Amino acid sequence: MEADEKLTAADLLPGIDRLWAASAAKIESIEQSCPPEHGSPVFTVDGRYTARGWTEWTQGFQYGSALLQYDATGDERFLRLGRDLTVRVMAGHVSHVGVHDHGFNNVSTYGNLLRLMDEGRIDDGDRDVCELALKVSGAVQAARWCIAGEGAGYIYSFNGPQSLFVDTIRSCRALAMAHLLGQVLMGEHDERIDLLHRMVQHATATARWNVFYGEGRDSYDVRGRTAHEAIFNVTDGRYRCPSTQQGYSPFSTWTRGLAWAVLGYAELLEFLAVVDFPARAAAEHTMRRAATATADFFLCQTPVDGIPYWDTGAPGLARLGDYLSRPADPFNAHEPVDSSAAVIAAQGLLRLGRHLGEPRYWQAGLTVSRTLLDEPYLSTDPAHQGLILHSIYHRPNGWDHVRPGQAVPNGEASMWGDYHARELAVYLGRVARGEVYHTFFGPRHGAR
């Protein structure tokens, strides 16, 4: 992609304001059409949010979106909405032992509420509830543990103990929050399992087996490529092979998985900078290596405007010619783009650039954000419940809606894409206005 070296965060404020103006009515519309008993909204079909039975991994994004709307605008309606539904609906996610999604569901809700309390933006009335929820969530997530070879280990995905997803790098936030609140995981014989250590172990395993570094691990080992899933022999803990659930191939890169890695490692680097422990230098080295490799791969494998196609090995890309040298085309006849990958990666590039003092990542993040804050990606149509258009969920399973007259999915939105667009807008708005720097762990442990 091509980064605009002169772009500033302040230049994006008009687009950010348009996003929040469009966002408010969409949140209210979704709450009216998607009550909790009907299942969590996942993606849109003809502009209306629908549920998709897999796991309820997007519910925290739904209620977290209302909290971010309050964060950015101060509109009390959205604070009441997000806080009330978090307390009333989200408890089941706190103790959910069957998923790897605690960072998505619980940090986006209880975590945002606690952060707003710590910033002095809201009253402390629910502090005990939020702190207890985050303590339990982090410990429960850490208990979903599989021991790998050579003393390694990882939080395993909902596919089972053989499966390490790259996505789960962002659920490490749940362990980080619980650790900051003084929580440990209690094991057999009252063993006290340190959540920070377990978080670092998982991030290290992901960096080792889901991220590639051009070192000849296989015939397709390109620096920065990611595998959606790493498969292990659960009997002896040995790594077996790459795999994928939502990408095209184990040997190509599903770009949303890549984006989770870019953002996940950037956030963890910010977090490691504010905690002290003996192995911090080694952990930072591992995470910095993974973060820069995946960020560089994103920059090299994404069209000039910063919007990637859904998988770098998708077969129809061969029919698009030199597609990397021109803006992405969501209306092409061969392969869909994935704006949700772009919005996740944009925040990761910004955080990584700021943390490392690397302007090329920062400017790339701004450039991707500028594209997303304008047509054809930002949806200002009040009849469409989605905020960021042209998002993809599960291309191999054929779950994404193809509109009449189109050859590939486009024009639809996803709950994770919309949430992360709002999170990106909060982040950029604060930077542009010189306000408190936004981190998931809040100002008590502010990023350096």
C-alpha positions in Angstrom: 0.0 0.0 0.0 1.0 3.6 -0.3 1.1 5.7 2.9 0.4 9.4 2.7 3.3 10.9 4.6 1.7 14.3 5.1 -1.6 13.0 6.6 -2.3 13.9 10.2 -4.8 12.6 12.7 -6.4 16.0 12.8 -7.0 15.8 9.1 -9.4 12.9 9.8 -11.6 14.7 12.3 -14.3 15.5 9.7 -14.6 11.9 8.8 -14.6 10.8 12.4 -17.4 13.2 13.1 -19.4 11.8 10.2 -18.8 8.3 11.6 -20.3 9.2 15.0 -23.2 11.0 13.4 -24.1 7.9 11.4 -23.3 5.5 14.2 -25.9 6.7 16.7 -29.0 5.8 14.8 -27.5 2.5 13.7 -26.9 1.4 17.3 -30.4 2.3 18.3 -31.9 0.5 15.3 -29.9 -2.7 16.1 -31.1 -2.7 19.7 -34.7 -2.5 18.5 -34.4 -5.3 16.0 -31.9 -7.6 17.8 -32.9 -8.1 21.4 -30.8 -10.5 23.5 -33.2 -13.4 23.3 -32.9 -13.4 19.5 -29.2 -14.1 19.4 -26.2 -11.8 18.9 -26.1 -9.8 15.6 -23.2 -11.0 13.5 -23.4 -9.6 10.0 -25.9 -7.8 7.8 -28.1 -9.2 5.0 -29.6 -6.6 2.8 -28.5 -4.0 5.3 -30.2 -5.7 8.4 -28.2 -7.4 11.1 -28.8 -11.1 11.5 -27.6 -13.8 13.9 -25.5 -16.8 12.9 -25.4 -19.7 15.2 -21.7 -20.6 15.9 -20.9 -19.0 19.2 -22.1 -15.7 20.7 -18.7 -14.1 20.1 -20.1 -10.7 18.8 -22.4 -9.8 21.7 -19.7 -7.8 23.5 -19.1 -5.8 20.3 -22.8 -5.0 20.2 -23.0 -3.5 23.7 -19.4 -2.2 23.6 -20.4 -0.1 20.6 -22.9 1.8 22.7 -20.2 2.5 25.3 -17.8 3.7 22.6 -20.5 6.0 21.3 -20.8 7.5 24.7 -17.1 7.8 25.0 -16.8 9.8 21.8 -20.0 11.9 22.1 -21.0 12.1 25.8 -24.5 11.1 24.9 -25.9 9.6 28.1 -28.4 7.4 26.2 -25.6 5.2 25.0 -24.0 4.9 28.4 -27.3 3.7 29.9 -27.8 1.3 27.0 -24.3 -0.2 27.1 -24.1 -0.3 30.9 -27.5 -1.8 31.5 -27.2 -4.5 28.9 -23.6 -5.4 30.0 -24.8 -6.0 33.6 -28.0 -7.7 32.6 -26.8 -9.9 29.7 -23.1 -10.5 29.7 -22.6 -12.5 32.9 -22.7 -15.8 31.0 -19.7 -14.8 28.9 -17.6 -14.2 32.0 -17.7 -17.8 33.0 -17.8 -19.3 29.5 -15.4 -22.2 29.5 -16.0 -23.2 25.8 -14.6 -20.3 23.8 -11.4 -18.3 23.1 -13.3 -15.0 22.9 -13.1 -13.5 26.3 -11.1 -10.5 25.1 -13.8 -9.8 22.5 -16.8 -10.1 24.7 -15.7 -9.0 28.2 -13.0 -6.5 27.6 -15.3 -4.7 25.1 -18.0 -4.3 27.7 -16.8 -4.6 31.4 -13.4 -3.4 30.3 -14.7 -0.3 28.6 -16.8 0.5 31.6 -13.9 0.1 34.0 -11.7 2.3 31.7 -14.3 5.0 31.7 -14.5 4.9 35.5 -10.7 5.1 35.7 -10.7 8.1 33.4 -13.3 9.9 35.7 -15.8 9.9 32.9 -18.5 7.9 34.7 -19.4 7.1 38.3 -17.9 4.1 40.2 -21.3 2.5 40.9 -20.5 -0.7 38.9 -16.8 -0.9 39.7 -17.0 -4.0 41.9 -19.2 -5.7 39.2 -16.7 -4.9 36.4 -13.6 -5.7 38.3 -15.0 -9.1 39.5 -16.2 -9.9 36.0 -12.8 -9.1 34.5 -10.9 -11.1 37.2 -13.1 -14.2 36.5 -13.0 -13.8 32.8 -9.2 -13.7 32.6 -8.8 -16.7 34.8 -11.5 -18.7 33.0 -9.8 -17.9 29.7 -6.4 -18.9 31.0 -7.8 -22.2 32.2 -8.6 -23.2 28.6 -5.0 -24.3 28.3 -3.1 -26.9 26.3 0.5 -27.8 26.9 2.7 -27.8 23.8 6.2 -29.2 23.3 9.3 -27.7 24.8 7.5 -26.2 27.8 5.2 -24.1 25.7 1.4 -23.7 25.9 -1.6 -21.9 24.4 -5.2 -21.0 24.9 -7.0 -23.4 22.6 -9.8 -22.5 20.3 -13.4 -23.7 20.3 -12.3 -26.3 17.8 -10.6 -28.2 20.6 -7.3 -28.6 22.4 -5.4 -29.4 19.1 -6.2 -25.9 17.8 -4.3 -22.6 18.3 -6.1 -19.7 16.5 -4.2 -16.5 15.6 -7.4 -14.6 16.6 -6.9 -15.4 20.2 -3.9 -13.1 20.5 -6.5 -10.3 21.2 -8.1 -12.3 24.0 -4.8 -12.0 25.8 -6.3 -8.6 26.9 -8.6 -10.6 29.2 -5.6 -12.1 31.0 -3.8 -8.8 31.1 -6.7 -7.0 32.7 -7.2 -9.8 35.3 -3.5 -9.7 36.1 -3.6 -5.9 36.7 -6.5 -6.4 39.1 -4.4 -8.9 41.1 -6.1 -12.1 39.9 -4.4 -15.5 39.6 -5.8 -18.8 38.3 -6.1 -21.4 41.0 -5.1 -24.9 39.8 -4.9 -28.4 41.3 -3.5 -28.5 44.8 -4.1 -24.8 45.1 -1.4 -24.0 42.5 -1.3 -20.3 41.8 -0.9 -19.8 38.1 0.3 -16.4 37.1 -1.9 -14.8 34.4 0.8 -12.6 33.0 3.1 -15.5 32.5 0.3 -17.5 30.8 -0.5 -14.5 28.6 3.2 -14.3 27.5 3.3 -18.0 26.9 0.3 -17.9 24.6 1.6 -14.8 22.7 5.0 -16.6 22.3 3.3 -19.8 21.0 1.3 -17.7 18.5 4.4 -15.9 17.4 6.2 -19.1 16.9 3.6 -21.3 15.1 1.1 -18.9 13.6 3.5 -16.3 12.3 6.1 -17.0 9.6 9.5 -15.2 9.2 10.9 -16.4 5.9 13.0 -19.0 7.6 12.0 -22.0 5.5 9.4 -23.6 7.8 7.6 -24.7 4.6 7.6 -24.0 0.9 5.4 -21.0 1.4 7.2 -19.4 4.3 7.1 -15.6 3.6 8.0 -13.2 6.3 4.9 -11.9 8.0 2.5 -14.5 6.6 0.1 -15.9 9.2 -1.8 -19.1 9.5 -5.3 -18.9 10.9 -4.8 -22.1 12.9 -1.9 -24.2 14.1 -2.5 -27.9 14.8 -0.8 -29.9 17.5 -0.7 -33.5 18.6 -2.4 -33.3 21.9 -0.8 -36.5 23.1 2.8 -35.3 23.1 2.3 -31.5 22.4 4.2 -31.5 19.1 3.3 -29.0 16.4 1.9 -30.7 13.3 0.8 -28.3 10.6 -0.9 -25.0 9.7 -4.6 -25.0 9.0 -7.5 -22.6 8.4 -11.2 -22.3 9.1 -12.0 -19.0 7.4 -9.1 -18.5 5.0 -8.6 -20.0 1.5 -5.6 -22.2 2.4 -3.3 -23.1 5.3 -0.5 -21.8 3.0 -2.0 -18.4 2.2 -3.0 -15.6 4.6 -6.5 -14.9 5.7 -6.3 -11.1 6.0 -8.5 -10.7 9.1 -6.3 -13.2 10.9 -3.3 -11.2 9.8 -5.0 -8.0 11.1 -5.7 -9.6 14.5 -2.0 -10.3 14.8 -1.0 -6.8 13.9 -3.3 -5.2 16.4 -3.0 -7.9 19.1 0.8 -7.7 19.3 0.8 -3.9 19.1 -1.5 -3.7 22.1 0.5 -6.2 24.1 3.7 -4.3 23.4 2.0 -1.2 24.9 0.9 -3.3 27.9 4.3 -4.8 28.5 5.8 -1.3 28.7 3.8 -0.7 31.9 4.4 -3.9 33.8 7.7 -5.3 35.3 8.6 -8.9 35.4 11.9 -10.8 34.9 11.3 -12.0 31.4 10.0 -8.8 30.0 12.8 -8.1 27.6 12.6 -11.5 26.0 8.8 -11.2 25.7 9.1 -7.7 24.1 11.6 -9.0 21.6 9.3 -11.9 20.6 6.2 -9.7 20.3 8.1 -6.9 18.5 9.4 -9.4 15.9 5.9 -10.8 15.3 4.3 -7.3 15.2 6.7 -5.9 12.7 6.7 -9.0 10.5 2.9 -9.0 10.2 2.7 -5.3 9.8 5.2 -5.3 7.0 3.4 -8.2 5.3 0.1 -6.2 5.5 1.8 -3.2 3.9 3.2 -5.3 1.1 0.1 -7.4 0.3 -2.6 -4.7 0.4 -3.7 -2.4 -2.4 -2.6 1.2 -2.4 -5.6 2.5 -0.4 -5.1 0.1 2.5 -8.1 -2.2 2.0 -7.1 -5.9 1.6 -8.8 -8.6 -0.2 -10.1 -11.4 2.0 -7.2 -13.8 1.5 -3.8 -13.2 -0.2 -4.1 -16.5 -2.0 -7.7 -16.3 -3.1 -7.7 -17.8 -6.6 -9.7 -15.1 -8.3 -7.0 -12.5 -7.5 -5.1 -13.8 -10.5 -7.9 -12.4 -12.7 -7.6 -8.9 -11.2 -4.2 -8.2 -12.8 -1.9 -5.9 -10.9 -4.5 -5.3 -8.1 -2.0 -4.1 -5.5 -1.1 -1.1 -7.6 -4.6 0.4 -7.5 -7.3 1.0 -4.9 -9.2 -2.1 -3.9 -12.5 -2.7 -5.8 -15.3 -4.1 -3.6 -17.5 -4.4 -6.7 -15.2 -6.6 -8.8 -16.5 -9.9 -10.1 -13.8 -12.2 -8.7 -12.9 -11.9 -5.0 -14.3 -9.8 -2.1 -12.4 -7.3 -0.1 -12.6 -7.3 3.7 -13.0 -3.9 5.2 -13.1 -5.4 8.7 -9.5 -6.6 8.2 -8.5 -3.1 7.2 -10.2 -1.4 10.3 -8.5 -3.8 12.7 -5.1 -3.5 11.1 -5.4 0.3 10.9 -5.5 0.5 14.7 -2.6 -1.9 15.0 -0.5 0.0 12.6 -1.1 3.2 14.5 -0.3 1.7 17.9 2.8 0.0 16.6 4.0 3.1 14.9 3.6 5.2 18.0 5.1 2.6 20.3 8.2 2.0 18.1 8.5 5.6 16.9 8.2 4.3 13.3 6.4 6.9 11.1 5.9 4.5 8.3 3.5 2.4 10.4 1.8 5.5 11.8 1.3 7.1 8.4 0.0 3.8 6.9 -2.5 3.5 9.8 -3.8 7.0 9.0 -4.0 6.3 5.3 -6.1 3.2 5.9 -8.3 5.1 8.3 -8.9 7.9 5.7 -10.1 5.3 3.2 -12.5 3.7 5.7 -13.9 7.1 6.8 -15.2 7.8 3.3 -17.3 6.2 0.6 -17.6 3.4 -0.4 -16.8 2.1 3.1 -18.4 4.4 5.6 -22.2 3.9 5.5 -24.2 7.0 6.2 -27.5 5.5 4.9 -29.9 5.4 7.8 -31.7 2.4 6.3 -28.5 0.3 6.5 -27.7 -0.9 10.0 -24.1 -1.4 9.2 -21.4 1.2 9.7 -18.5 -0.1 7.6 -19.4 -1.8 4.4 -17.8 -4.6 2.4 -16.9 -6.8 5.3 -16.5 -10.6 5.0 -17.3 -13.3 7.6 -16.8 -16.8 6.3 -16.0 -17.1 2.6 -15.3 -20.9 2.5 -18.7 -21.7 4.2 -20.5 -19.3 1.9 -22.1 -17.4 4.8 -21.7 -14.0 3.2 -24.6 -12.4 1.4 -24.3 -11.9 -2.4 -26.6 -9.2 -3.6 -28.6 -9.6 -6.9 -26.4 -8.5 -9.8 -23.2 -9.1 -7.9 -20.7 -11.9 -8.3 -19.1 -11.7 -4.9 -20.2 -10.5 -1.4 -20.1 -6.8 -0.9 -22.2 -4.0 0.5 -22.6 -5.7 3.9 -21.2 -5.0 7.4 -20.1 -7.1 10.4 -20.5 -6.5 14.1 -16.7 -6.8 14.7 -15.9 -4.5 11.8 -18.3 -1.8 13.1 -17.1 -2.1 16.7 -13.5 -1.8 15.7 -14.3 1.2 13.4 -15.8 2.9 16.5 -12.7 1.9 18.6 -10.4 3.3 15.9 -12.5 6.5 15.8 -12.2 6.9 19.6 -8.4 6.3 19.4 -7.8 8.8 16.5 -10.2 11.4 17.9 -8.3 11.4 21.2 -4.9 11.6 19.5 -6.1 14.5 17.2 -7.5 16.5 20.1 -4.6 15.8 22.5 -6.8 13.9 25.0 -6.0 10.9 27.2 -4.3 8.2 25.2 -6.7 5.2 24.7 -5.5 1.8 25.8 -7.6 -1.2 26.9 -5.9 -1.1 30.3 -6.7 2.5 31.0 -4.9 5.5 32.6 -4.0 3.8 35.9 -1.3 2.1 33.8 -0.9 4.5 31.0 1.1 3.7 27.9 4.5 5.3 27.7 
